[in-house]
Amino acid sequence: MLALQGFGGVLAIVQREVVEKKRWLTREEFLEDWAVAQIMPGPNVVNLSMMIGGRHFGLPGALAALAGMLAAPLVIVLLLAILYGNVADTPLAQGALRGMGAVASGLITATGIKLIAALDNNPMGRALCIAIAAMTFVAIALLRWPLVWVLLGIGGGAGIWAHRGLGLEERLGPGAGPGNCCLPPPTGVNSSNISPPSPFPPSAAPPPRPPPTHPSSAHIQHRGGGDQYP
C-alpha cells in the first residue's frame, strides 16, 4: 500500500507511515537511513524499503520489500503511460502536471521542516546542518552544479565533519561534538556559584576539627598588683 500512495511527494508519505503510524523508525533513524538511501543508486523509497527489510529479515526480507515496492506501481505506471501518450499535448494535461509538481514540492518542504527537530541530536548540530542544506540548494538549484560533484564536495566534507564529531562524543561523552562547542551553558547555572570539588571522597567524612584552646593559668601575668590577661 505504501508504494501505491507515493505519487509525487513520496518522502512525506514514507515519513508518515514509517515514523508516525508504524513507528518502525525514530525521526533520527529515519533521517540517517534516508540519507543513505538517497546517495545510493535507484529510487530512494525502494532503497529504504530494502534496508528495512534486510535489517529485520535478511536477504529474503530485502527481496520481498523490493517486490512489494515495484510490482503494483509498475503496472499502474505502464497503464498511465499509455493513457498519457494520447493526451500529452493537451492544455489540460500540461496544467495538471504543473499542479501536481507544486503539490509534490509542498509535501517535500513540509516534511523537511517537520524533521528539523531531529537535527538536535546530530553530531554536527542543527545550525551547521541547515547551513549545509542551504549550500546544497544553492549549488544544485542556482549554480546548476552536477550532482556527483555536490555529493563528493559538500557531502564528503559533511561526512568527515560528522565522523569527527562522533569521535569526540565517544571520547568525551554525548554533546561534545564540534557542532555543540559553542552552545550556551544551561539555564540557571552560574559558574561563579559553583563550589570547588571536595578533597575528600564522597563516602569519607572530613576529620573532626580540634577543640578551641583557652589560656591557662600559666599565661596569667601579674603586673602592677592586678591580673591581666593577654
C-alpha positions in Angstrom: 0.0 0.0 0.0 2.9 2.4 0.7 4.1 2.1 -2.9 0.6 3.0 -4.3 0.4 6.1 -2.2 3.8 7.6 -3.2 2.6 9.8 -6.1 4.9 12.9 -6.3 5.7 13.6 -2.6 6.9 10.1 -1.7 9.1 11.4 1.2 6.1 12.8 3.0 4.2 9.5 2.7 7.1 7.3 3.8 7.8 9.5 6.8 4.2 9.5 8.0 3.8 5.7 7.5 7.2 4.5 8.8 7.8 7.0 11.7 4.4 8.3 12.8 2.0 5.4 12.2 4.0 2.2 12.2 6.8 3.6 14.5 9.3 1.3 12.8 12.0 4.1 13.0 12.5 7.1 15.1 13.0 10.5 13.4 16.7 10.4 13.9 16.9 6.8 12.4 14.7 7.8 9.5 17.0 10.7 8.7 20.1 8.6 8.7 18.6 5.8 6.7 17.0 8.2 4.2 20.4 10.0 3.7 22.0 6.6 2.9 19.1 5.6 0.6 19.4 8.9 -1.2 23.0 8.7 -2.2 22.6 5.1 -3.4 21.7 4.4 -7.0 18.0 3.8 -7.6 14.7 5.2 -6.2 15.1 6.5 -2.6 12.0 4.7 -1.2 13.0 1.4 -2.8 16.4 1.6 -1.3 14.9 2.4 2.1 12.5 -0.5 1.9 15.3 -2.9 1.1 17.3 -1.5 4.0 14.5 -2.1 6.5 13.6 -5.5 5.1 17.2 -6.7 5.1 17.7 -5.4 8.6 14.8 -7.3 10.1 14.6 -10.4 7.8 17.9 -10.6 5.9 18.1 -11.2 2.2 14.5 -12.6 1.9 13.1 -9.6 3.6 15.1 -7.2 1.3 13.8 -9.1 -1.8 10.2 -9.1 -0.6 10.4 -5.4 0.1 11.8 -4.8 -3.4 9.0 -6.8 -5.0 6.3 -5.1 -3.0 7.6 -1.6 -3.9 7.9 -2.3 -7.6 5.2 -4.8 -8.7 2.0 -2.9 -8.3 3.4 0.6 -9.2 5.0 -0.9 -12.4 1.6 -2.0 -13.7 0.0 1.4 -12.8 2.8 3.4 -14.4 2.5 1.4 -17.6 -1.2 2.0 -17.8 -0.8 5.7 -17.1 1.9 6.0 -19.7 -0.4 4.5 -22.4 -3.2 6.9 -21.4 -0.8 9.9 -21.1 0.6 9.4 -24.6 -2.9 10.2 -26.0 -3.4 13.4 -24.1 0.2 14.7 -23.5 -0.2 17.7 -25.8 -3.5 19.0 -24.4 -3.5 22.1 -22.2 -5.5 20.2 -19.5 -2.8 17.5 -19.1 0.0 20.2 -19.0 -1.8 22.1 -16.3 -2.4 19.0 -14.3 1.3 18.1 -14.3 2.3 21.6 -13.2 -0.2 21.5 -10.3 1.0 18.0 -9.2 4.6 19.3 -9.3 3.7 22.2 -7.0 1.9 19.9 -4.6 4.8 17.5 -4.5 7.2 20.4 -3.7 5.0 21.5 -0.9 4.8 18.0 0.6 8.6 17.6 0.5 9.2 21.0 2.0 6.7 20.4 4.8 8.3 17.1 5.6 11.7 18.6 5.7 10.5 21.3 8.2 8.9 18.6 10.3 12.2 16.7 10.6 14.3 19.7 11.6 13.8 18.9 15.3 15.6 15.6 14.7 18.8 17.5 13.9 19.3 18.5 17.6 20.8 15.0 18.2 23.1 15.3 15.1 26.8 15.4 15.9 27.2 18.4 13.6 24.5 20.5 15.3 21.3 22.0 13.9 22.9 25.2 12.7 25.6 23.5 10.7 23.1 21.0 9.1 20.9 23.9 8.0 24.0 25.7 6.5 25.0 22.6 4.6 21.4 22.2 3.3 21.4 25.8 2.1 24.8 25.3 0.4 23.5 22.2 -1.4 20.3 24.0 -2.5 22.4 26.9 -3.9 24.8 24.5 -5.7 22.0 22.4 -7.3 19.2 24.9 -7.9 21.0 28.1 -8.6 24.6 27.2 -9.8 23.4 24.1 -11.6 26.4 22.1 -10.5 26.4 18.3 -11.3 25.0 16.2 -8.6 28.1 14.0 -8.4 30.4 16.9 -7.6 28.0 18.2 -5.0 27.9 14.9 -3.3 31.6 14.5 -3.4 32.3 18.1 -2.3 29.7 19.2 0.2 28.6 15.7 1.1 32.1 14.5 1.6 33.1 17.4 3.8 29.9 17.0 5.9 30.7 13.3 6.3 34.2 14.0 7.5 32.9 16.6 9.9 30.2 14.3 11.3 32.8 11.5 11.7 35.0 13.8 13.7 32.0 14.8 15.9 31.2 11.1 16.5 34.8 10.5 17.6 34.6 13.4 20.0 31.4 12.1 21.5 32.9 8.7 22.0 35.9 10.1 23.9 34.2 13.0 25.8 30.6 11.9 26.1 27.4 13.0 24.4 27.1 16.6 23.4 30.8 17.0 22.9 30.7 17.1 19.1 32.1 20.0 17.1 28.6 21.3 16.3 27.9 21.8 20.1 31.1 23.5 21.0 29.5 27.0 21.1 26.3 26.1 23.0 25.5 28.4 25.9 25.6 27.0 29.5 22.4 25.5 30.9 19.8 28.0 32.1 20.2 28.8 35.8 23.8 27.7 36.1 26.3 30.4 37.2 29.9 29.5 37.1 30.7 31.9 40.0 28.3 29.9 42.2 29.9 26.5 41.6 31.9 25.4 44.6 35.3 23.7 44.2 35.4 19.9 44.4 35.9 18.5 47.9 39.4 16.9 48.6 37.7 14.0 50.4 36.0 11.1 48.8 32.1 11.1 48.8 31.9 8.3 51.3 34.5 9.7 53.8 33.7 12.4 56.2 36.2 15.3 56.9 38.3 14.9 60.0 36.9 16.5 63.2 38.1 20.0 64.0 40.3 20.3 67.2 38.6 21.9 70.2 39.4 25.6 70.8 42.3 26.3 73.1 41.8 28.5 76.2 44.5 30.5 78.0 45.9 28.5 81.0 46.8 29.9 84.4 50.5 29.9 83.3 49.7 32.7 80.9 48.4 35.0 83.6 50.8 37.7 84.3 50.8 39.9 87.4 51.7 43.4 86.7 51.0 46.3 88.9 49.2 44.3 91.5 46.4 43.3 89.1 45.6 40.3 87.0 46.0 41.0 83.2 45.0 38.5 80.6 46.6 38.6 77.2 
